[in-house]
Amino acid sequence: MRIAIDAMGGDNAPDQIIAGALESIEFLAEEDQLILVGPEEIIEPRLPSPKSRGSAITVVHAPDRIAMGEPPVESLRKKPKSSIPTIAKLAKRGHADAVISAGNTGACVAAFQMRMRNLPGLNRPGIAVVFPTFEGPVTICDVGANIACKPINLYQYGVMASLYARHLLGIDNPRIGLMSIGAEDAKGNEVVKKTRELMKSDTNLNFVGNIEGRDIFKGVCDVAVCEGFVGNVILKLTEGLVDGLFKAIKHELLEEKLRLAMKFKPVMTRIYKKYDYNEYGGALLLGVNGTAIICHGSSTARTIRNAILASKKFSTEKINDKIVEYLAQTPVGAANGQAD
């Protein structure tokens, strides 16, 4: 498998991105290849010599970089030789089987959708993030790819995220919840109400109805469906809450007694690791014709290593084939596949 990695994406690029790629090599098959994309003069000095690294890692020169704060579409037009559009072009031309970036999310979504195209019958791609909770993993889709959804988009997010949860997370019959402002059927805007009817009409989905934000962590569902605007707010709020909570606990323990804090340190470390997004590597852009993973801007070497391993699993399980087959065979998917 050939995996193209944006070496210049994220707050810790290029050092942590390259380190993650190097760490992943021991877990890859002999025929796997990592393609680091970015300025050669920056990447090459940070790698082992070509002789010692063999064919496991190659470098593709991309002289420009899209910054995190740049307008996505405009930056792609002005910087066609930057690392994000370059990895997308590698996938389009069949030179890469998967793409990974921790860079500008909007630019990634636009470039991957433009170059890799959508799966047949799929209207809009969605970013799926796995939330580790005490009750088990919950997959949320979408968290930022599409902020103005139509009912068919949300329905298809439910289908894709359900297949993801089943085949990659091992959940036999994932329960799908639709994010709203109340559990009652009458709650929600028109998009939510129409989406609920679409999901209810598909008897192959284990649809449990409307859910509220707190239900994500209560074991009510295995998949949560929402617009990208809502999902991104949930994602960022949860990240801030987890960090703040751990800081508050650490502060209280230190205030109580240093010895007590040291006693609890192993427990806190285990809990933090269990709920750390870096363990999942990144968020899959479900719905594009290929494997695309968008990592957190603050990704470390461990994040990138896990993203590389996740891309292999996604490809091996042939999730895209399962999505296309489901949409083609299900009356709801077939009837609405061309509606946008």
C-alpha positions as CSV (number, residue, x, y, z in Angstrom):
1,M,0.0,0.0,0.0
2,R,1.3,3.5,-0.9
3,I,0.4,6.2,1.7
4,A,1.1,9.8,0.8
5,I,1.7,12.0,3.9
6,D,1.6,15.8,4.0
7,A,4.9,16.4,5.8
8,M,4.2,20.2,6.2
9,G,0.7,19.9,7.7
10,G,0.0,20.8,11.4
11,D,1.4,22.8,14.2
12,N,4.3,20.4,14.8
13,A,5.4,19.9,11.1
14,P,7.7,18.7,9.8
15,D,9.5,17.1,12.7
16,Q,6.6,15.2,14.3
17,I,5.1,14.2,11.0
18,I,8.3,12.7,9.8
19,A,9.0,11.1,13.2
20,G,5.5,9.4,13.1
21,A,6.2,8.1,9.6
22,L,9.5,6.6,10.7
23,E,7.9,5.0,13.8
24,S,5.3,3.3,11.7
25,I,7.7,1.5,9.5
26,E,8.1,-1.5,11.9
27,F,4.4,-2.1,11.7
28,L,4.1,-2.0,7.9
29,A,4.4,-4.9,5.4
30,E,7.5,-5.1,3.2
31,E,5.6,-3.9,0.1
32,D,4.1,-0.8,1.8
33,Q,5.5,2.6,0.9
34,L,5.3,5.9,2.6
35,I,5.5,9.0,0.4
36,L,6.4,12.2,2.3
37,V,5.3,15.3,0.5
38,G,6.8,18.8,1.0
39,P,10.0,20.7,0.3
40,E,12.8,18.3,-0.4
41,E,15.4,20.5,1.3
42,I,13.4,20.4,4.5
43,I,12.4,16.7,4.5
44,E,15.6,15.0,3.3
45,P,17.9,16.1,6.1
46,R,15.5,14.7,8.7
47,L,15.5,11.2,7.2
48,P,17.9,8.4,7.3
49,S,20.1,8.1,4.2
50,P,18.4,6.6,1.1
51,K,20.6,3.6,1.4
52,S,19.6,2.8,5.0
53,R,15.9,3.6,4.6
54,G,15.6,1.5,1.4
55,S,12.3,1.9,-0.5
56,A,10.1,2.2,2.6
57,I,10.1,6.0,2.3
58,T,10.2,8.3,-0.7
59,V,10.0,12.0,-1.0
60,V,7.9,14.0,-3.5
61,H,8.8,17.7,-3.8
62,A,6.1,20.3,-3.0
63,P,7.7,23.7,-2.5
64,D,4.7,25.5,-1.0
65,R,2.7,25.1,2.2
66,I,-0.9,26.1,3.0
67,A,-1.1,27.7,6.5
68,M,-3.8,26.7,8.9
69,G,-5.6,30.1,8.8
70,E,-5.6,30.5,5.0
71,P,-8.9,30.5,3.1
72,P,-9.2,26.9,1.8
73,V,-10.4,27.3,-1.8
74,E,-8.4,30.4,-2.5
75,S,-5.2,28.9,-1.1
76,L,-5.6,25.8,-3.3
77,R,-5.9,28.1,-6.3
78,K,-3.0,30.3,-5.4
79,K,-0.7,27.4,-4.2
80,P,-1.3,24.5,-6.5
81,K,2.2,23.1,-5.8
82,S,1.7,23.0,-2.0
83,S,1.7,19.7,-0.1
84,I,-2.1,19.3,0.3
85,P,-3.1,19.5,-3.4
86,T,0.0,17.4,-4.2
87,I,-1.0,14.4,-2.1
88,A,-4.5,14.7,-3.6
89,K,-3.1,14.6,-7.1
90,L,-1.0,11.6,-6.2
91,A,-4.2,9.8,-5.2
92,K,-6.1,10.9,-8.3
93,R,-3.3,9.7,-10.6
94,G,-3.2,6.3,-8.9
95,H,0.2,6.9,-7.4
96,A,-1.1,6.8,-3.8
97,D,-3.7,4.5,-2.2
98,A,-4.2,6.7,0.9
99,V,-3.6,10.3,1.9
100,I,-2.9,11.8,5.3
101,S,-2.7,15.4,6.4
102,A,-2.8,17.4,9.7
103,G,-3.0,20.6,7.8
104,N,-5.8,23.1,6.9
105,T,-9.0,21.0,7.3
106,G,-11.0,23.1,4.8
107,A,-8.2,22.8,2.2
108,C,-7.9,19.0,2.8
109,V,-11.7,18.5,2.3
110,A,-11.8,20.7,-0.9
111,A,-8.7,19.1,-2.4
112,F,-9.6,15.5,-1.6
113,Q,-13.1,15.9,-2.9
114,M,-12.0,17.8,-6.0
115,R,-9.3,15.4,-7.0
116,M,-10.4,12.0,-5.6
117,R,-14.1,12.6,-6.3
118,N,-17.1,11.2,-4.4
119,L,-18.1,7.5,-4.2
120,P,-20.9,6.6,-6.7
121,G,-24.3,7.5,-5.2
122,L,-22.7,9.7,-2.5
123,N,-23.6,13.3,-2.4
124,R,-21.2,14.9,0.1
125,P,-18.3,13.5,2.1
126,G,-18.3,13.7,5.9
127,I,-15.5,13.7,8.5
128,A,-16.0,10.9,11.0
129,V,-14.4,11.2,14.4
130,V,-14.3,8.4,17.1
131,F,-15.1,9.7,20.6
132,P,-13.7,7.3,23.2
133,T,-16.4,7.2,26.0
134,F,-16.8,5.1,29.2
135,E,-19.6,3.2,27.4
136,G,-17.4,2.5,24.3
137,P,-16.4,4.3,21.2
138,V,-19.0,6.7,19.5
139,T,-18.5,7.7,15.9
140,I,-19.6,11.3,15.1
141,C,-20.2,12.3,11.5
142,D,-19.9,15.1,10.3
143,V,-17.4,17.3,12.3
144,G,-16.6,19.9,9.7
145,A,-16.7,18.9,6.0
146,N,-20.3,20.2,5.3
147,I,-21.8,22.9,7.5
148,A,-25.0,23.3,5.4
149,C,-26.5,19.8,5.1
150,K,-29.6,18.5,3.4
151,P,-31.5,15.4,4.8
152,I,-29.9,13.1,2.2
153,N,-26.4,14.2,3.4
154,L,-27.2,13.4,7.0
155,Y,-28.9,10.1,6.1
156,Q,-25.8,9.0,4.1
157,Y,-23.5,10.1,7.0
158,G,-25.5,7.7,9.2
159,V,-25.0,4.9,6.6
160,M,-21.2,5.5,6.3
161,A,-20.6,5.9,10.0
162,S,-22.6,2.8,10.8
163,L,-20.5,0.7,8.4
164,Y,-17.3,2.2,9.8
165,A,-18.4,1.4,13.4
166,R,-19.3,-2.1,12.4
167,H,-16.3,-3.1,10.3
168,L,-13.5,-1.1,12.0
169,L,-14.7,-0.8,15.6
170,G,-16.3,-4.3,15.8
171,I,-19.8,-3.1,16.8
172,D,-22.2,-5.7,15.4
173,N,-25.4,-3.5,15.0
174,P,-24.4,0.1,15.6
175,R,-27.2,2.3,17.1
176,I,-27.5,5.5,15.1
177,G,-28.7,8.7,16.9
178,L,-29.6,12.0,15.2
179,M,-28.3,15.0,17.0
180,S,-31.1,17.4,18.0
181,I,-32.3,19.7,20.8
182,G,-34.5,17.1,22.3
183,A,-35.2,13.4,22.1
184,E,-38.9,13.9,21.2
185,D,-39.8,13.5,17.5
186,A,-41.3,17.0,17.4
187,K,-37.9,18.5,18.3
188,G,-35.4,19.9,15.8
189,N,-35.4,22.0,12.7
190,E,-36.8,20.9,9.3
191,V,-33.6,19.3,8.2
192,V,-33.5,17.1,11.3
193,K,-37.2,16.2,11.0
194,K,-36.8,15.2,7.3
195,T,-33.6,13.3,8.1
196,R,-35.4,11.4,10.8
197,E,-38.0,10.2,8.4
198,L,-35.4,9.1,5.9
199,M,-33.6,7.1,8.6
200,K,-36.8,5.6,9.9
201,S,-37.7,4.4,6.4
202,D,-34.5,2.4,6.1
203,T,-35.2,-0.7,8.2
204,N,-31.6,-1.9,7.7
205,L,-30.4,0.9,10.0
206,N,-30.5,0.5,13.7
207,F,-31.9,4.1,14.1
208,V,-32.7,5.0,17.7
209,G,-34.1,8.5,17.0
210,N,-33.1,11.9,18.2
211,I,-30.3,12.3,20.7
212,E,-29.0,15.2,22.7
213,G,-25.4,16.2,23.2
214,R,-25.1,14.5,26.6
215,D,-26.3,11.2,25.2
216,I,-23.0,10.8,23.3
217,F,-21.3,9.9,26.6
218,K,-24.2,8.0,28.2
219,G,-24.1,4.9,26.0
220,V,-27.3,5.8,24.1
221,C,-25.8,5.4,20.6
222,D,-22.8,4.1,18.8
223,V,-23.1,6.6,15.9
224,A,-24.1,10.3,16.2
225,V,-25.1,12.1,13.0
226,C,-25.1,15.9,12.7
227,E,-24.1,18.8,10.5
228,G,-20.5,19.7,10.3
229,F,-21.0,23.0,12.2
230,V,-22.6,21.2,15.1
231,G,-20.1,18.4,15.0
232,N,-17.1,20.7,15.1
233,V,-18.5,22.6,18.1
234,I,-19.0,19.3,19.9
235,L,-15.5,18.1,19.0
236,K,-13.8,21.3,20.1
237,L,-15.9,21.7,23.3
238,T,-15.2,18.1,24.3
239,E,-11.4,18.5,23.7
240,G,-11.4,21.6,25.9
241,L,-13.5,20.0,28.6
242,V,-11.3,16.9,28.8
243,D,-8.1,19.0,29.0
244,G,-9.7,21.4,31.6
245,L,-11.0,18.5,33.7
246,F,-7.6,16.8,33.9
247,K,-5.9,20.0,34.8
248,A,-8.4,20.7,37.6
249,I,-8.0,17.2,39.0
250,K,-4.2,17.5,38.9
251,H,-4.4,20.9,40.6
252,E,-6.6,19.6,43.4
253,L,-4.4,16.6,44.0
254,L,-1.3,18.7,44.2
255,E,-3.1,21.1,46.5
256,E,-4.0,18.2,48.8
257,K,-0.6,16.5,49.0
258,L,2.3,15.9,46.6
259,R,2.5,12.3,47.8
260,L,-1.2,11.7,47.0
261,A,-0.7,13.3,43.5
262,M,2.2,10.9,42.8
263,K,0.1,8.0,43.9
264,F,-2.6,8.9,41.5
265,K,-0.3,9.6,38.5
266,P,-0.4,6.1,37.0
267,V,-4.2,6.0,37.2
268,M,-4.5,9.5,35.6
269,T,-2.0,8.4,32.8
270,R,-4.1,5.3,32.0
271,I,-7.3,7.3,31.9
272,Y,-5.9,10.1,29.8
273,K,-4.5,7.6,27.3
274,K,-7.8,5.8,27.0
275,Y,-9.6,9.0,26.1
276,D,-6.8,10.5,24.0
277,Y,-7.8,11.3,20.4
278,N,-4.2,10.5,19.3
279,E,-4.9,6.8,19.8
280,Y,-7.2,6.8,16.8
281,G,-4.8,8.7,14.6
282,G,-7.2,11.0,12.8
283,A,-10.6,11.5,11.2
284,L,-11.6,9.6,8.1
285,L,-13.1,11.7,5.3
286,L,-15.9,9.2,4.5
287,G,-17.4,9.3,1.0
288,V,-14.4,10.1,-1.2
289,N,-13.1,7.6,-3.7
290,G,-10.1,6.5,-1.8
291,T,-8.7,6.6,1.8
292,A,-8.3,10.1,3.2
293,I,-7.4,10.8,6.9
294,I,-7.4,14.3,8.3
295,C,-5.5,14.6,11.6
296,H,-5.7,17.1,14.4
297,G,-3.6,20.3,13.8
298,S,-1.6,19.5,17.0
299,S,-0.8,16.0,15.9
300,T,2.3,14.3,17.4
301,A,4.4,11.5,16.0
302,R,2.1,9.0,17.7
303,T,-0.9,10.5,16.0
304,I,0.7,10.2,12.6
305,R,1.9,6.6,13.2
306,N,-1.7,5.6,14.3
307,A,-3.2,7.4,11.3
308,I,-0.9,5.4,8.9
309,L,-2.0,2.2,10.6
310,A,-5.7,3.2,10.5
311,S,-5.4,4.0,6.8
312,K,-4.2,0.4,6.2
313,K,-7.1,-1.1,8.2
314,F,-9.7,1.1,6.4
315,S,-8.4,0.0,3.0
316,T,-8.1,-3.7,4.0
317,E,-11.7,-3.8,5.2
318,K,-12.9,-2.3,1.9
319,I,-15.3,0.1,3.6
320,N,-15.8,2.2,0.5
321,D,-17.0,-0.9,-1.4
322,K,-19.4,-1.6,1.4
323,I,-20.7,2.0,1.3
324,V,-21.3,1.9,-2.5
325,E,-23.0,-1.5,-2.3
326,Y,-25.3,-0.4,0.6
327,L,-26.4,2.8,-1.2
328,A,-27.0,1.0,-4.4
329,Q,-29.1,-1.8,-2.9
330,T,-31.1,0.2,-0.3
331,P,-34.3,1.9,-1.7
332,V,-33.6,5.1,0.3
333,G,-30.1,5.4,-1.0
334,A,-30.9,4.5,-4.6
335,A,-33.8,6.9,-4.7
336,N,-31.9,9.8,-3.3
337,G,-28.3,9.1,-4.5
338,Q,-28.5,11.9,-7.2
339,A,-30.3,14.5,-5.1
340,D,-28.3,17.3,-3.7
